[in-house]
Amino acid sequence: MIESASDYGELTPDLIINAIESLQIYPETGLLPLNSYENRVYQFRCDRQHRYVVKFYRPQRWSDAQIQEELDYAIELAEFEVPVATPERHQGQLLHHYQGYRFALFNSMGGRTFEVDNFDQLEAVGRFIGRIHQLGRKQAFKHRHSVNLDELVLSPCQWLRQSKRVPTTLETAYFTALDILQEQTVAAWQQWHKEHAVETVRLHGDLHPSNILWTDDGPGFVDLDDARQGPAIQDLWMMLSGDRTQQQIQLDILAESYDEFSDFPKHQLALIEPLRAMRMMHYTAWLGKRWQDPAFPRNFPWFAEDKYWEQQILAIKEQIAALNEDPIRLPGQF
């Protein structure tokens, strides 16, 4: 019986193969682990020479309805001519169950690293994000989460205070800074929502550059695991990198290409730094919550070192400063 969200103990290679073969798909190659920590994801080629990716969902993270909505959304995006990794239907289903685990089979999407500083690539990505949101506005998710303070700020901060993960010698400095970041993030988020009518769309939800592959035909989008309802800028701000001048150039390119399919949400630019802060707090707590999963100490060994927490104190202070700066804007925007 799967008892916790870190319980992959029974997910052996034999079980994975048996689960795949239960769909009359027969792997011819070995299982190549892909870069995923929250779930277990493997690529293989079957005996018909078709390349698949199989994704085993982390136990107890999502409900069946939430996973089904993710898979249906991927199909909907593909039908809307968005290049996204799509699940395949087998035995009439997209989501499958095997010995307590839930999994789906996807067509394997090849590609190379997306280069944020390549303006041609960035322009193409902006165009497709606009198209994703054009579709995303047509209806709302019924089961997926939204971008919200409780899940991304309040609960993570409470967990960190109770976790004993922060080295004792750094607790005072870390939590003093964290308290300020939490307070200012909540205030900025709430103030913005008081002043603006909030339009939310179905988002990719975790659209960092590593979830975009570059192919000869352009960008390909993967990993809708964190698809959720929220402000459109959530799928855009992680495309910005470097200093403020570089980010300004990137923002201009994104906005112009995004506008081909959707109105760029320039009124949401003030949410970029609160959203960045929310991601920082959520990410640190996420690492701690998953620490009992052997994949996490193996891949994130620095999380247990004092140096990581020292760097976090500095990063939090920098983010507090960013929250107090004027938001980045488009040319001519006041």
C-alpha positions in Angstrom: 0.0 0.0 0.0 1.3 3.5 -0.9 1.3 5.4 2.4 3.0 8.7 1.7 3.7 11.2 -1.1 7.4 10.1 -1.1 6.6 6.4 -1.5 8.1 5.2 -4.7 9.6 2.2 -2.9 7.4 -0.3 -4.8 8.0 1.3 -8.2 10.6 -1.2 -9.3 11.7 -1.6 -13.0 9.7 -4.8 -13.2 6.6 -3.0 -12.0 7.1 -0.2 -14.5 7.5 -2.7 -17.4 4.5 -4.7 -16.2 2.4 -1.5 -16.0 3.4 -0.5 -19.6 2.8 -4.0 -20.9 -0.7 -4.1 -19.3 -1.6 -1.6 -22.1 -0.2 -4.0 -24.8 2.8 -1.8 -25.2 6.1 -3.7 -25.1 9.3 -1.9 -24.5 12.2 -3.0 -26.6 14.8 -0.7 -25.0 15.7 0.0 -21.4 14.0 2.7 -19.4 15.9 6.0 -19.7 15.1 8.2 -16.6 14.3 11.8 -17.5 14.9 14.9 -15.5 11.9 14.8 -13.1 11.9 14.8 -9.4 8.3 15.3 -8.5 7.2 12.3 -10.6 9.0 9.4 -12.1 9.4 9.8 -15.9 11.1 7.4 -18.3 11.7 7.3 -22.0 11.7 4.1 -24.0 11.2 2.7 -27.5 8.6 -0.1 -28.0 8.8 -3.1 -30.3 7.0 -1.1 -33.0 9.8 1.5 -32.9 7.7 4.2 -31.4 9.3 6.4 -28.8 7.2 6.9 -25.6 7.6 8.7 -22.3 5.8 7.1 -19.4 5.0 9.3 -16.4 4.2 7.8 -13.0 2.5 10.4 -10.8 3.7 11.1 -7.3 1.3 9.3 -4.9 -1.2 11.4 -3.0 -0.3 14.7 -4.8 -3.2 15.1 -7.2 -6.6 13.5 -7.4 -7.6 11.5 -10.4 -9.8 14.4 -11.5 -6.9 16.8 -11.4 -4.6 14.5 -13.3 -7.3 13.9 -15.9 -7.8 17.6 -16.3 -4.0 18.0 -17.0 -4.1 15.3 -19.7 -7.3 16.6 -21.3 -5.7 20.1 -21.4 -2.7 18.8 -23.2 -4.9 17.2 -25.8 -6.9 20.4 -26.2 -3.7 22.4 -26.7 -2.4 20.0 -29.3 -5.7 20.3 -31.2 -5.3 24.1 -31.0 -2.0 23.6 -32.8 0.2 24.3 -29.8 3.3 22.0 -29.9 3.0 20.3 -26.5 3.9 16.8 -25.3 0.6 14.9 -25.6 -0.7 11.8 -23.8 -1.8 8.8 -25.8 -5.1 7.1 -25.3 -4.9 3.3 -24.7 -7.8 1.0 -23.9 -10.0 4.1 -24.1 -8.2 6.0 -21.3 -5.4 8.6 -20.9 -4.9 7.9 -17.2 -4.1 4.4 -16.0 -3.8 2.6 -12.7 -1.4 -0.3 -11.8 -0.8 -1.7 -8.3 -1.6 1.6 -6.6 0.3 3.8 -9.0 -1.2 6.2 -11.6 0.6 6.7 -14.9 0.2 8.0 -18.5 2.0 7.4 -21.8 3.1 10.4 -23.8 4.5 10.7 -27.3 8.2 11.5 -26.8 9.2 15.0 -27.8 12.8 15.5 -28.8 14.6 18.8 -28.9 17.5 20.8 -27.5 17.8 23.4 -24.9 15.7 26.6 -25.4 17.9 29.7 -25.3 16.3 32.6 -23.5 18.9 35.0 -24.8 18.2 33.9 -28.4 15.7 36.6 -29.4 14.4 34.6 -32.4 13.6 31.7 -30.1 12.1 34.0 -27.5 9.9 35.6 -30.1 8.5 32.2 -31.1 7.9 31.2 -27.5 6.1 34.4 -26.8 3.8 33.8 -29.8 2.9 30.3 -28.5 2.3 31.5 -24.9 -0.1 33.9 -26.4 -1.8 31.1 -28.2 -1.9 28.9 -25.0 -3.6 31.7 -23.2 -6.0 32.4 -26.1 -7.2 28.9 -25.5 -6.9 29.1 -21.7 -9.3 32.0 -21.5 -12.1 30.0 -23.1 -13.0 28.1 -20.0 -11.6 27.6 -16.5 -10.2 24.5 -14.8 -12.7 22.8 -12.5 -10.3 20.7 -10.4 -6.8 22.1 -10.7 -5.4 24.6 -8.2 -5.1 28.3 -8.6 -2.2 30.6 -8.0 -2.9 31.6 -4.3 -1.3 32.9 -1.2 -2.1 30.0 1.0 -0.5 27.3 -1.1 2.5 29.3 -2.3 3.3 31.6 0.6 1.5 31.0 3.9 1.7 27.2 4.1 5.3 27.0 2.9 6.4 29.6 5.5 4.6 27.8 8.3 6.1 24.5 7.3 9.6 25.9 7.2 9.2 27.3 10.7 8.1 24.0 12.0 10.5 21.8 10.0 13.8 22.2 11.8 15.5 22.2 8.4 17.1 25.6 8.9 20.5 25.3 10.7 20.1 26.5 14.3 22.9 29.1 13.9 21.0 30.7 11.0 17.4 30.5 12.2 17.2 34.1 13.5 18.7 35.7 10.4 16.7 33.4 8.0 13.3 33.8 9.6 13.7 37.5 10.2 14.2 37.9 6.5 11.5 35.4 5.6 9.0 37.1 7.8 9.6 40.4 6.0 9.4 38.7 2.5 6.2 37.0 3.5 4.6 40.2 4.8 5.5 42.3 1.8 4.5 39.6 -0.7 1.1 39.2 0.8 0.6 43.0 1.0 1.7 43.5 -2.6 -0.5 40.6 -3.9 -3.6 41.8 -1.9 -3.1 45.4 -2.9 -2.9 44.6 -6.6 -6.1 42.5 -6.4 -7.9 45.4 -4.6 -7.0 47.7 -7.5 -7.5 45.5 -10.5 -10.2 43.3 -11.9 -8.7 39.8 -11.9 -8.8 37.8 -15.0 -7.4 34.3 -14.7 -6.6 31.8 -17.5 -5.6 28.2 -17.6 -1.8 28.3 -17.3 1.0 26.0 -18.1 1.9 26.9 -14.5 5.6 26.1 -14.4 6.9 27.6 -17.6 10.6 27.9 -16.9 13.0 27.5 -19.8 13.8 23.9 -19.0 10.2 23.0 -19.8 10.6 24.3 -23.3 12.5 22.2 -25.9 13.7 23.7 -29.2 13.2 21.7 -32.4 13.8 22.4 -36.1 10.1 23.5 -36.2 10.3 25.8 -33.2 9.4 25.4 -29.5 7.9 22.4 -27.8 6.3 22.6 -24.4 6.5 19.8 -21.8 5.3 19.1 -18.3 1.9 20.4 -17.5 2.0 18.8 -14.1 1.6 22.2 -12.4 -1.1 23.5 -14.8 -3.4 25.8 -12.8 -5.7 28.8 -13.0 -4.0 32.2 -12.5 -2.9 35.5 -14.0 -1.4 35.3 -17.4 1.9 36.9 -16.3 2.7 33.7 -14.4 3.6 32.0 -17.6 5.7 34.9 -18.8 7.9 36.2 -16.0 10.2 33.2 -15.9 11.3 34.0 -19.5 13.0 37.1 -18.1 16.6 36.8 -17.0 19.7 38.9 -16.5 19.8 42.5 -15.3 17.0 45.0 -15.7 18.1 46.2 -19.1 18.3 42.7 -20.4 14.9 41.9 -18.9 13.4 45.0 -20.5 14.6 43.9 -24.0 13.2 40.3 -23.4 9.9 41.7 -22.1 9.5 43.9 -25.3 10.1 40.9 -27.5 7.7 38.7 -25.6 4.9 41.4 -25.5 5.1 42.0 -29.2 4.9 38.4 -30.2 2.3 37.5 -27.5 0.1 40.2 -28.8 -0.4 38.3 -32.1 -2.8 36.0 -30.3 -3.7 37.6 -26.9 -3.6 41.1 -25.4 -0.4 41.2 -23.4 -1.3 41.6 -19.7 0.8 44.8 -19.1 -1.4 45.7 -16.1 -0.1 42.5 -14.4 3.6 43.5 -14.6 3.4 44.6 -11.0 2.8 41.0 -10.0 6.2 39.7 -11.4 8.2 40.3 -8.2 5.4 39.0 -5.8 5.2 35.9 -8.0 9.0 35.5 -8.0 8.9 35.8 -4.2 6.1 33.2 -4.0 8.1 30.8 -6.1 11.2 31.2 -3.8 9.2 30.4 -0.7 7.3 27.5 -2.2 10.5 26.0 -3.7 12.4 25.9 -0.5 9.6 24.3 1.4 9.1 21.8 -1.5 12.7 20.6 -1.2 12.2 20.1 2.5 8.9 18.3 2.2 10.4 15.9 -0.3 13.6 15.2 1.6 12.5 11.7 2.6 12.4 10.8 -1.1 15.9 9.4 -1.9 16.0 11.3 -5.2 16.1 14.6 -3.4 19.2 14.2 -1.2 20.9 12.6 -4.2 20.1 15.5 -6.6 20.0 18.4 -4.1 22.8 17.6 -1.6 23.4 21.4 -1.0 20.0 21.7 0.6 21.5 20.2 3.8 24.5 22.5 3.9 24.7 25.8 5.8 25.9 27.5 2.7 22.6 27.0 1.0 20.7 28.8 3.8 23.3 31.6 3.9 22.7 32.1 0.2 18.9 32.0 0.8 19.2 34.8 3.4 21.0 37.0 0.8 18.5 36.0 -2.0 15.5 36.9 0.3 17.0 40.3 1.1 17.6 40.9 -2.6 14.0 39.9 -3.4 12.7 42.2 -0.6 14.6 45.1 -2.4 13.0 44.0 -5.7 9.5 44.2 -4.2 10.2 47.8 -3.2 11.4 48.9 -6.7 9.1 50.2 -9.4 7.9 47.3 -11.5 9.4 46.7 -14.9 7.2 48.3 -17.7 6.7 48.3 -21.4 7.8 51.4 -23.4 5.2 54.2 -23.1 3.5 52.5 -20.1 2.9 54.7 -17.0 
